[in-house]
Amino acid sequence: QVQVVESGGGLVQAGGSLRLSCAGSGSEFSIYAMGWYRQAPGKQRALVARITSDGTTNYADSVRGRFTISGDNAKNTVWLQMNNLDAEGTRVYYCNAELGWYSPYKDFWGQGTRVTVSS
C-alpha cells in the first residue's frame, strides 16, 4: 500500500520560513516525480513546486525565488523550503508522488499539512 506522508506545517509570521517534508513508501514502482501543491478553501489545488527523479524542478511563478524543492531518491523524500512567506502562503499543502516505470504515471496524494501565515 502506497503511503505519502507530509510534515512540517504550522503557523509562521509573514516574512518567515517553514520547511515541509514528504516521504513516500510502500510501492514497488519507481517514483518518477514528487511535488507540492496547495489549496485554498473553494479553490482548485495548484502546483507549487515539483522535482523529477533526475533532479529537474519547476515552480509556480508566485513562489519562484522564495521556495526551493529538493529531494533524496534513495529515501523517497522531498522537502520544500519556503522563505519570505506572505499571506498567499496560507493554504493546505499536499504532497504528490507520481509512480510508475513509464507514462502515464499514477498519482498518490498525502493528507495535507496546513500552513498559516500571520500578518
N, CA, C and O atoms as a MOPAC input file, in Angstrom:
PM7 MOZYME 1SCF
protein

 N      0.84400 1    -1.18900 1     0.00000 1
 C      0.00000 1     0.00000 1     0.00000 1
 C      0.88800 1     1.25000 1     0.00000 1
 O      1.77600 1     1.40200 1     0.83800 1
 N      0.62600 1     2.12400 1    -0.94700 1
 C      1.42900 1     3.33700 1    -1.06200 1
 C      0.99800 1     4.35700 1    -0.01000 1
 O     -0.19100 1     4.59900 1     0.19700 1
 N      1.97900 1     4.93600 1     0.63400 1
 C      1.70600 1     5.99800 1     1.59800 1
 C      2.55100 1     7.22100 1     1.24800 1
 O      3.73200 1     7.11000 1     0.91600 1
 N      1.92300 1     8.37000 1     1.33000 1
 C      2.60600 1     9.65300 1     1.14500 1
 C      2.29600 1    10.47700 1     2.38100 1
 O      1.13700 1    10.78600 1     2.65600 1
 N      3.32800 1    10.83000 1     3.12200 1
 C      3.11800 1    11.46600 1     4.41700 1
 C      3.86700 1    12.78600 1     4.47200 1
 O      5.07800 1    12.85000 1     4.26200 1
 N      3.10500 1    13.84700 1     4.76400 1
 C      3.70200 1    15.17800 1     4.86900 1
 C      3.91000 1    15.54200 1     6.32600 1
 O      3.26000 1    15.00000 1     7.22000 1
 N      4.83100 1    16.47300 1     6.54900 1
 C      5.00900 1    17.04100 1     7.87600 1
 C      5.63600 1    18.42100 1     7.73000 1
 O      6.18600 1    18.76500 1     6.68400 1
 N      5.54100 1    19.19900 1     8.79600 1
 C      6.24200 1    20.47600 1     8.81800 1
 C      5.37800 1    21.70700 1     8.71200 1
 O      5.90000 1    22.82000 1     8.76500 1
 N      4.08000 1    21.55400 1     8.56400 1
 C      3.22900 1    22.72600 1     8.50900 1
 C      3.12500 1    23.39600 1     9.86600 1
 O      3.62800 1    22.89000 1    10.86900 1
 N      2.45900 1    24.54900 1     9.87600 1
 C      2.27800 1    25.24700 1    11.13600 1
 C      2.02500 1    26.71900 1    10.92400 1
 O      1.66600 1    27.16000 1     9.83200 1
 N      2.22100 1    27.47000 1    11.98900 1
 C      1.98200 1    28.91600 1    11.98900 1
 C      3.30900 1    29.64700 1    11.88500 1
 O      4.27000 1    29.31700 1    12.58000 1
 N      3.35200 1    30.63700 1    11.01700 1
 C      4.57100 1    31.41700 1    10.83400 1
 C      4.18200 1    32.85900 1    10.55200 1
 O      3.13400 1    33.12200 1     9.96400 1
 N      5.01000 1    33.77100 1    10.96400 1
 C      4.74700 1    35.18000 1    10.68900 1
 C      5.11300 1    35.50500 1     9.24700 1
 O      5.97400 1    34.86000 1     8.64800 1
 N      4.45400 1    36.50300 1     8.71000 1
 C      4.77900 1    36.95700 1     7.36400 1
 C      6.25700 1    37.33200 1     7.29500 1
 O      6.79200 1    37.99900 1     8.18100 1
 N      6.89300 1    36.89000 1     6.23200 1
 C      8.32200 1    37.10200 1     6.07700 1
 C      9.16700 1    35.97400 1     6.63200 1
 O     10.37600 1    35.92700 1     6.40900 1
 N      8.53600 1    35.07100 1     7.35000 1
 C      9.26200 1    33.96200 1     7.95500 1
 C      9.42200 1    32.78500 1     7.02300 1
 O      9.08400 1    32.86200 1     5.84200 1
 N      9.94500 1    31.67900 1     7.56600 1
 C     10.25900 1    30.48600 1     6.78100 1
 C      9.68600 1    29.24800 1     7.43400 1
 O      9.51800 1    29.18200 1     8.65200 1
 N      9.39300 1    28.27500 1     6.60200 1
 C      8.98800 1    26.94300 1     7.02800 1
 C      9.57600 1    25.92400 1     6.07000 1
 O      9.84300 1    26.22400 1     4.90600 1
 N      9.77200 1    24.72200 1     6.57300 1
 C     10.25500 1    23.63000 1     5.72800 1
 C      9.29400 1    22.47100 1     5.83600 1
 O      9.04400 1    21.95600 1     6.92600 1
 N      8.76200 1    22.06600 1     4.71500 1
 C      7.86700 1    20.92300 1     4.66500 1
 C      8.63600 1    19.68900 1     4.20000 1
 O      9.55300 1    19.77800 1     3.38300 1
 N      8.24200 1    18.54100 1     4.74000 1
 C      8.84600 1    17.27000 1     4.35000 1
 C      7.76600 1    16.31700 1     3.87200 1
 O      6.61400 1    16.37900 1     4.30200 1
 N      8.17000 1    15.43500 1     2.97000 1
 C      7.22900 1    14.44900 1     2.45500 1
 C      7.99000 1    13.17500 1     2.15400 1
 O      9.03300 1    13.20100 1     1.50200 1
 N      7.46200 1    12.05700 1     2.63300 1
 C      8.09000 1    10.76400 1     2.39200 1
 C      7.08800 1     9.81800 1     1.76700 1
 O      5.94400 1     9.72700 1     2.21300 1
 N      7.51700 1     9.11700 1     0.73700 1
 C      6.69900 1     8.10400 1     0.09600 1
 C      7.21800 1     6.72700 1     0.44600 1
 O      8.42400 1     6.51200 1     0.56400 1
 N      6.28000 1     5.78700 1     0.61200 1
 C      6.69200 1     4.43200 1     0.94400 1
 C      5.66700 1     3.43600 1     0.44600 1
 O      4.53700 1     3.79300 1     0.11300 1
 N      6.08500 1     2.16400 1     0.40200 1
 C      5.13400 1     1.08600 1     0.16000 1
 C      4.88000 1     0.73700 1    -1.28200 1
 O      3.92400 1     0.02200 1    -1.58100 1
 N      5.71400 1     1.22500 1    -2.19100 1
 C      5.45200 1     0.94000 1    -3.59100 1
 C      6.60200 1     0.15500 1    -4.20800 1
 O      7.77300 1     0.39700 1    -3.91400 1
 N      6.23500 1    -0.80000 1    -5.08100 1
 C      7.26900 1    -1.49200 1    -5.80400 1
 C      7.62700 1    -0.76300 1    -7.10100 1
 O      8.53900 1    -1.16100 1    -7.82600 1
 N      6.89400 1     0.30500 1    -7.37100 1
 C      7.13900 1     1.06500 1    -8.58200 1
 C      8.12000 1     2.19700 1    -8.32200 1
 O      8.29100 1     2.65500 1    -7.19200 1
 N      8.74800 1     2.62700 1    -9.38100 1
 C      9.66400 1     3.75300 1    -9.29400 1
 C      8.88300 1     5.05000 1    -9.11400 1
 O      7.80200 1     5.22500 1    -9.67700 1
 N      9.44600 1     5.94800 1    -8.32300 1
 C      8.86800 1     7.28800 1    -8.20700 1
 C      9.46600 1     8.14400 1    -9.30100 1
 O     10.67200 1     8.38700 1    -9.31900 1
 N      8.62700 1     8.60100 1   -10.21100 1
 C      9.11200 1     9.43300 1   -11.30500 1
 C      9.30700 1    10.87500 1   -10.84700 1
 O     10.28700 1    11.52600 1   -11.20800 1
 N      8.37700 1    11.35500 1   -10.06000 1
 C      8.45300 1    12.74300 1    -9.58600 1
 C      7.67500 1    12.87800 1    -8.29100 1
 O      6.77600 1    12.09100 1    -7.99400 1
 N      8.04500 1    13.89500 1    -7.53000 1
 C      7.26700 1    14.27100 1    -6.35200 1
 C      7.10500 1    15.77700 1    -6.36500 1
 O      7.95000 1    16.51100 1    -6.87700 1
 N      6.00500 1    16.21500 1    -5.79500 1
 C      5.76000 1    17.64400 1    -5.83800 1
 C      4.87500 1    18.11400 1    -4.71700 1
 O      4.27200 1    17.32500 1    -3.99000 1
 N      4.81300 1    19.40900 1    -4.59900 1
 C      3.96200 1    20.05800 1    -3.60600 1
 C      2.91700 1    20.89500 1    -4.32900 1
 O      3.21000 1    21.62500 1    -5.27600 1
 N      1.69900 1    20.76200 1    -3.84800 1
 C      0.57100 1    21.52900 1    -4.34600 1
 C     -0.08500 1    22.19700 1    -3.14400 1
 O      0.08600 1    21.75200 1    -2.00900 1
 N     -0.81900 1    23.24300 1    -3.39100 1
 C     -1.51400 1    23.89200 1    -2.28100 1
 C     -2.91700 1    24.28800 1    -2.71100 1
 O     -3.20700 1    24.47800 1    -3.89200 1
 N     -3.76900 1    24.40300 1    -1.71300 1
 C     -5.17800 1    24.64700 1    -1.99100 1
 C     -5.77000 1    25.56600 1    -0.93700 1
 O     -5.61000 1    25.35100 1     0.26500 1
 N     -6.45300 1    26.58700 1    -1.41300 1
 C     -7.20800 1    27.47100 1    -0.53400 1
 C     -8.66800 1    27.02900 1    -0.55700 1
 O     -9.10000 1    26.38100 1    -1.50900 1
 N     -9.42900 1    27.37000 1     0.47400 1
 C    -10.85300 1    26.98500 1     0.51600 1
 C    -11.59300 1    27.45700 1    -0.73100 1
 O    -11.50400 1    28.62400 1    -1.11100 1
 N    -12.30700 1    26.56000 1    -1.35100 1
 C    -13.09300 1    26.92000 1    -2.52200 1
 C    -12.30600 1    27.05800 1    -3.80300 1
 O    -12.86700 1    27.39500 1    -4.84600 1
 N    -11.00000 1    26.79800 1    -3.73600 1
 C    -10.14500 1    26.93900 1    -4.92000 1
 C     -9.61000 1    25.58500 1    -5.34500 1
 O     -9.62700 1    24.62100 1    -4.58000 1
 N     -9.13700 1    25.53100 1    -6.57500 1
 C     -8.51400 1    24.30600 1    -7.05400 1
 C     -7.11600 1    24.15500 1    -6.47300 1
 O     -6.44400 1    25.12800 1    -6.13200 1
 N     -6.71000 1    22.91000 1    -6.37400 1
 C     -5.34900 1    22.62300 1    -5.94300 1
 C     -4.38800 1    23.06000 1    -7.04900 1
 O     -4.62900 1    22.79600 1    -8.22700 1
 N     -3.30900 1    23.72400 1    -6.66800 1
 C     -2.38800 1    24.28000 1    -7.65600 1
 C     -0.96300 1    23.86200 1    -7.34900 1
 O     -0.57900 1    23.71300 1    -6.18900 1
 N     -0.19300 1    23.67600 1    -8.39400 1
 C      1.20400 1    23.29800 1    -8.24700 1
 C      1.99500 1    24.40800 1    -7.57100 1
 O      1.86100 1    25.58400 1    -7.90800 1
 N      2.82200 1    24.00900 1    -6.61200 1
 C      3.78400 1    24.92900 1    -6.00200 1
 C      5.17200 1    24.64800 1    -6.58000 1
 O      5.83100 1    25.54500 1    -7.10400 1
 N      5.60000 1    23.40300 1    -6.47600 1
 C      6.91500 1    23.00600 1    -6.97200 1
 C      6.92700 1    21.50200 1    -7.18200 1
 O      6.21200 1    20.75600 1    -6.51300 1
 N      7.75200 1    21.07900 1    -8.12100 1
 C      7.82300 1    19.65500 1    -8.46400 1
 C      9.26000 1    19.32800 1    -8.83300 1
 O      9.97600 1    20.14900 1    -9.40500 1
 N      9.66700 1    18.10300 1    -8.49200 1
 C     11.00200 1    17.65100 1    -8.83000 1
 C     10.92400 1    16.23800 1    -9.36300 1
 O     10.26100 1    15.38200 1    -8.77800 1
 N     11.60500 1    15.98900 1   -10.47900 1
 C     11.63600 1    14.64900 1   -11.03800 1
 C     12.83600 1    13.87800 1   -10.48500 1
 O     13.70400 1    14.44500 1    -9.82300 1
 N     12.86500 1    12.59000 1   -10.76600 1
 C     13.91700 1    11.74600 1   -10.22000 1
 C     15.30100 1    12.11600 1   -10.76200 1
 O     16.31500 1    11.76600 1   -10.15600 1
 N     15.35000 1    12.81500 1   -11.89000 1
 C     16.65300 1    13.24500 1   -12.40400 1
 C     17.01700 1    14.64500 1   -11.93500 1
 O     18.01400 1    15.21500 1   -12.37900 1
 N     16.20300 1    15.20400 1   -11.03100 1
 C     16.51900 1    16.48900 1   -10.41900 1
 C     15.94100 1    17.70500 1   -11.12200 1
 O     16.19500 1    18.83600 1   -10.70800 1
 N     15.17700 1    17.49200 1   -12.16500 1
 C     14.55800 1    18.62600 1   -12.85100 1
 C     13.44800 1    19.22000 1   -11.97800 1
 O     12.59500 1    18.49800 1   -11.46300 1
 N     13.47500 1    20.52500 1   -11.82300 1
 C     12.49500 1    21.18800 1   -10.97600 1
 C     11.66000 1    22.18200 1   -11.78400 1
 O     12.10400 1    22.72000 1   -12.79800 1
 N     10.45400 1    22.40300 1   -11.30900 1
 C      9.66500 1    23.50700 1   -11.83000 1
 C      8.83900 1    24.09300 1   -10.69700 1
 O      8.45100 1    23.40200 1    -9.75500 1
 N      8.58400 1    25.39100 1   -10.81900 1
 C      7.94800 1    26.15700 1    -9.75500 1
 C      6.80700 1    27.00300 1   -10.31300 1
 O      6.81300 1    27.41100 1   -11.47400 1
 N      5.83400 1    27.24900 1    -9.44500 1
 C      4.84200 1    28.25300 1    -9.77700 1
 C      5.53200 1    29.61700 1    -9.80000 1
 O      6.45800 1    29.86500 1    -9.02800 1
 N      5.07800 1    30.48800 1   -10.68200 1
 C      5.69200 1    31.81300 1   -10.78500 1
 C      5.64600 1    32.57000 1    -9.46600 1
 O      6.55700 1    33.33400 1    -9.14700 1
 N      4.58700 1    32.35400 1    -8.70800 1
 C      4.38800 1    33.12000 1    -7.47200 1
 C      5.37100 1    32.76000 1    -6.36600 1
 O      5.51600 1    33.50500 1    -5.39700 1
 N      6.04600 1    31.62200 1    -6.50300 1
 C      6.96300 1    31.19500 1    -5.44100 1
 C      8.41400 1    31.12400 1    -5.90800 1
 O      9.32300 1    30.95300 1    -5.09600 1
 N      8.62400 1    31.25400 1    -7.19600 1
 C      9.98900 1    31.12600 1    -7.72600 1
 C     10.89100 1    32.17700 1    -7.07800 1
 O     10.55200 1    33.35900 1    -7.01800 1
 N     12.03100 1    31.72500 1    -6.60400 1
 C     12.96200 1    32.61800 1    -5.93200 1
 C     12.79100 1    32.65300 1    -4.42400 1
 O     13.68700 1    33.09900 1    -3.70800 1
 N     11.66300 1    32.19300 1    -3.94200 1
 C     11.42700 1    32.15900 1    -2.48900 1
 C     11.32900 1    30.73100 1    -1.95800 1
 O     11.71500 1    30.47000 1    -0.81900 1
 N     10.82700 1    29.82400 1    -2.75300 1
 C     10.67000 1    28.42700 1    -2.34000 1
 C     11.69500 1    27.57600 1    -3.08300 1
 O     12.03900 1    27.85300 1    -4.23200 1
 N     12.17200 1    26.54200 1    -2.40900 1
 C     13.10200 1    25.60800 1    -3.03100 1
 C     12.66800 1    24.18400 1    -2.72600 1
 O     12.45000 1    23.82400 1    -1.57000 1
 N     12.54600 1    23.37700 1    -3.77700 1
 C     12.23400 1    21.96600 1    -3.59600 1
 C     13.51200 1    21.16100 1    -3.78300 1
 O     14.32200 1    21.45300 1    -4.66300 1
 N     13.68000 1    20.15000 1    -2.94900 1
 C     14.82900 1    19.26200 1    -3.06100 1
 C     14.37300 1    17.85500 1    -2.72700 1
 O     13.30800 1    17.65900 1    -2.14200 1
 N     15.18800 1    16.87300 1    -3.10400 1
 C     14.76300 1    15.50400 1    -2.87900 1
 C     15.90700 1    14.55000 1    -2.67800 1
 O     17.05300 1    14.83800 1    -3.02400 1
 N     15.58100 1    13.41300 1    -2.11500 1
 C     16.53600 1    12.32500 1    -1.91700 1
 C     15.88500 1    11.07100 1    -2.48500 1
 O     14.97600 1    10.50600 1    -1.87700 1
 N     16.35700 1    10.63500 1    -3.66000 1
 C     15.73800 1     9.47700 1    -4.31900 1
 C     15.83600 1     8.21500 1    -3.46900 1
 O     14.90300 1     7.41200 1    -3.42800 1
 N     16.96300 1     8.04500 1    -2.79700 1
 C     17.15700 1     6.83000 1    -2.00900 1
 C     16.16500 1     6.72400 1    -0.85700 1
 O     15.80900 1     5.62900 1    -0.42400 1
 N     15.72500 1     7.88900 1    -0.36800 1
 C     14.80200 1     7.90800 1     0.76100 1
 C     13.36500 1     8.19800 1     0.32000 1
 O     12.46300 1     8.25900 1     1.15500 1
 N     13.14900 1     8.37700 1    -0.98100 1
 C     11.80500 1     8.72900 1    -1.48000 1
 C     11.23800 1     9.91500 1    -0.70600 1
 O     10.07400 1     9.91100 1    -0.30600 1
 N     12.05700 1    10.90400 1    -0.50600 1
 C     11.68600 1    12.04800 1     0.32300 1
 C     11.95500 1    13.34300 1    -0.43100 1
 O     12.95300 1    13.47500 1    -1.14000 1
 N     11.04600 1    14.29100 1    -0.26200 1
 C     11.25500 1    15.63000 1    -0.79400 1
 C     11.00000 1    16.64300 1     0.30600 1
 O     10.27000 1    16.38600 1     1.26400 1
 N     11.62500 1    17.80400 1     0.14000 1
 C     11.45100 1    18.90200 1     1.08500 1
 C     11.08400 1    20.14600 1     0.29900 1
 O     11.46300 1    20.31400 1    -0.86000 1
 N     10.34600 1    21.00000 1     0.95500 1
 C     10.01900 1    22.29400 1     0.36700 1
 C     10.42400 1    23.35600 1     1.38200 1
 O      9.79900 1    23.50100 1     2.43300 1
 N     11.46000 1    24.08200 1     1.05600 1
 C     11.89200 1    25.20400 1     1.88900 1
 C     11.16100 1    26.44200 1     1.41400 1
 O     11.27500 1    26.84100 1     0.25500 1
 N     10.41300 1    27.04300 1     2.31900 1
 C      9.60900 1    28.21000 1     1.97600 1
 C     10.13000 1    29.41100 1     2.74800 1
 O     10.09000 1    29.43300 1     3.97800 1
 N     10.61100 1    30.39200 1     2.03300 1
 C     11.15100 1    31.59900 1     2.65000 1
 C     10.29700 1    32.79900 1     2.27300 1
 O      9.58800 1    32.80100 1     1.26700 1
 N     10.39200 1    33.81300 1     3.11400 1
 C      9.67700 1    35.05900 1     2.86300 1
 C      8.19600 1    34.79500 1     2.57000 1
 O      7.65100 1    35.25000 1     1.56400 1
 N      7.58100 1    34.06300 1     3.45700 1
 C      6.17700 1    33.70300 1     3.27000 1
 C      5.28400 1    34.92500 1     3.38600 1
 O      5.53100 1    35.82500 1     4.18900 1
 N      4.24800 1    34.93700 1     2.57400 1
 C      3.26400 1    36.00400 1     2.62100 1
 C      1.87600 1    35.39400 1     2.83000 1
 O      1.73200 1    34.18300 1     2.99400 1
 N      0.86900 1    36.25200 1     2.82000 1
 C     -0.48800 1    35.79900 1     3.11900 1
 C     -0.96300 1    34.71800 1     2.15100 1
 O     -1.75800 1    33.85200 1     2.51700 1
 N     -0.47300 1    34.77600 1     0.92000 1
 C     -0.87000 1    33.76400 1    -0.06000 1
 C     -0.36100 1    32.37900 1     0.33000 1
 O     -0.83300 1    31.36700 1    -0.18900 1
 N      0.59000 1    32.34200 1     1.23400 1
 C      1.10900 1    31.06400 1     1.69300 1
 C      0.17400 1    30.31300 1     2.61200 1
 O      0.38300 1    29.13100 1     2.88600 1
 N     -0.85200 1    30.98500 1     3.08800 1
 C     -1.82500 1    30.32200 1     3.96200 1
 C     -2.68800 1    29.39700 1     3.10900 1
 O     -3.61500 1    29.83500 1     2.42800 1
 N     -2.36400 1    28.12800 1     3.16300 1
 C     -3.03200 1    27.11900 1     2.36000 1
 C     -2.84300 1    25.76100 1     3.04700 1
 O     -2.07200 1    25.63100 1     3.99700 1
 N     -3.54500 1    24.78500 1     2.55800 1
 C     -3.21500 1    23.40300 1     2.88400 1
 C     -2.28400 1    22.91000 1     1.77300 1
 O     -2.58900 1    23.03300 1     0.58700 1
 N     -1.16000 1    22.35900 1     2.17900 1
 C     -0.15200 1    21.89600 1     1.22800 1
 C     -0.22000 1    20.36800 1     1.13700 1
 O     -0.22400 1    19.66000 1     2.14400 1
 N     -0.27300 1    19.89900 1    -0.08700 1
 C     -0.37800 1    18.46600 1    -0.34300 1
 C      0.85900 1    17.99200 1    -1.09500 1
 O      1.32900 1    18.63900 1    -2.03100 1
 N      1.36600 1    16.85500 1    -0.66500 1
 C      2.47000 1    16.22300 1    -1.37500 1
 C      1.90700 1    15.22300 1    -2.37100 1
 O      0.94300 1    14.51200 1    -2.08500 1
 N      2.52000 1    15.18200 1    -3.53200 1
 C      2.09400 1    14.27500 1    -4.59400 1
 C      3.27900 1    13.44500 1    -5.04200 1
 O      4.39400 1    13.95200 1    -5.16700 1
 N      3.03400 1    12.17600 1    -5.28000 1
 C      4.05800 1    11.29300 1    -5.84000 1
 C      3.51400 1    10.69600 1    -7.12500 1
 O      2.38500 1    10.20900 1    -7.16800 1
 N      4.32600 1    10.73900 1    -8.16600 1
 C      3.96800 1    10.13800 1    -9.45600 1
 C      4.75900 1     8.84600 1    -9.60300 1
 O      5.98600 1     8.86500 1    -9.70200 1
 N      4.04000 1     7.71700 1    -9.61600 1
 C      4.69000 1     6.41200 1    -9.59600 1
 C      4.50800 1     5.69000 1   -10.92200 1
 O      3.49200 1     5.83900 1   -11.60000 1
 N      5.50600 1     4.91400 1   -11.26800 1
 C      5.40800 1     4.07700 1   -12.44700 1
 C      6.73100 1     4.00300 1   -13.16300 1
 O      7.64300 1     4.78700 1   -12.90100 1
 N      6.82900 1     3.05000 1   -14.07300 1
 C      8.04900 1     2.88200 1   -14.84600 1
 C      8.01100 1     3.71000 1   -16.12100 1
 O      9.05000 1     4.00500 1   -16.71300 1
 N      6.79700 1     4.08700 1   -16.54300 1
 C      6.67200 1     4.89700 1   -17.74700 1
 C      5.33900 1     5.61400 1   -17.70000 1
 O      4.44300 1     5.24300 1   -16.94200 1
 N      5.21900 1     6.65400 1   -18.52400 1
 C      3.99900 1     7.43500 1   -18.59300 1
 C      2.86700 1     6.59100 1   -19.17800 1
 O      3.12100 1     5.76700 1   -20.05700 1
 N      1.63200 1     6.77000 1   -18.72100 1
 C      1.20600 1     7.73400 1   -17.69900 1
 C      1.49500 1     7.22500 1   -16.28900 1
 O      1.31300 1     6.04400 1   -15.99200 1
 N      1.94300 1     8.12500 1   -15.43400 1
 C      2.29000 1     7.76600 1   -14.07100 1
 C      1.04700 1     7.86100 1   -13.19300 1
 O      0.09800 1     8.57800 1   -13.51000 1
 N      1.07000 1     7.14100 1   -12.11100 1
 C     -0.08300 1     7.11300 1   -11.22000 1
 C      0.17000 1     8.06500 1   -10.06400 1
 O      1.24100 1     8.06600 1    -9.45700 1
 N     -0.83500 1     8.87300 1    -9.77400 1
 C     -0.71600 1     9.86900 1    -8.71200 1
 C     -1.13900 1     9.31800 1    -7.36600 1
 O     -2.14100 1     8.61400 1    -7.24500 1
 N     -0.34700 1     9.65600 1    -6.35600 1
 C     -0.70400 1     9.37800 1    -4.97300 1
 C     -0.53500 1    10.66400 1    -4.18100 1
 O      0.40800 1    11.42700 1    -4.39300 1
 N     -1.46900 1    10.88700 1    -3.26200 1
 C     -1.50100 1    12.13700 1    -2.51100 1
 C     -1.40800 1    11.88600 1    -1.01900 1
 O     -1.89100 1    10.88000 1    -0.49700 1
 N     -0.77200 1    12.83500 1    -0.35100 1
 C     -0.79600 1    12.82200 1     1.09600 1
 C     -2.06700 1    13.46500 1     1.61000 1
 O     -2.90300 1    13.93400 1     0.83700 1
 N     -2.19900 1    13.48100 1     2.93000 1
 C     -3.40700 1    14.02400 1     3.55500 1
 C     -3.38800 1    15.54000 1     3.65000 1
 O     -4.42500 1    16.16100 1     3.88300 1
 N     -2.24200 1    16.12900 1     3.47700 1
 C     -2.13700 1    17.57800 1     3.53600 1
 C     -1.62200 1    18.06900 1     4.87400 1
 O     -1.84600 1    17.45000 1     5.91500 1
 N     -0.93100 1    19.18600 1     4.82400 1
 C     -0.45200 1    19.83700 1     6.04100 1
 C     -0.75700 1    21.32900 1     5.90800 1
 O     -0.51600 1    21.93900 1     4.86600 1
 N     -1.28200 1    21.88700 1     6.96300 1
 C     -1.75300 1    23.27600 1     6.90800 1
 C     -0.63700 1    24.23600 1     7.26200 1
 O      0.10400 1    24.03500 1     8.22300 1
 N     -0.53700 1    25.28500 1     6.46100 1
 C      0.38700 1    26.38300 1     6.72900 1
 C     -0.43600 1    27.65300 1     6.89700 1
 O     -1.27700 1    27.98100 1     6.06000 1
 N     -0.18100 1    28.35300 1     7.98500 1
 C     -0.86900 1    29.61800 1     8.24400 1
 C      0.16900 1    30.70800 1     8.41100 1
 O      1.06800 1    30.60500 1     9.24500 1
 N      0.03600 1    31.75300 1     7.61000 1
 C      0.95400 1    32.88500 1     7.67200 1
 C      0.22300 1    34.05200 1     8.32500 1
 O     -0.79300 1    34.52000 1     7.81100 1
 N      0.73300 1    34.51200 1     9.44100 1
 C      0.08800 1    35.60100 1    10.16200 1
 C      0.75500 1    36.91900 1     9.80400 1
 O      1.96100 1    36.98700 1     9.56700 1
 N     -0.05700 1    37.95400 1     9.77300 1
 C      0.48400 1    39.28100 1     9.42200 1
 C      0.81400 1    40.08200 1    10.65800 1
 O      1.27700 1    41.21800 1    10.55300 1

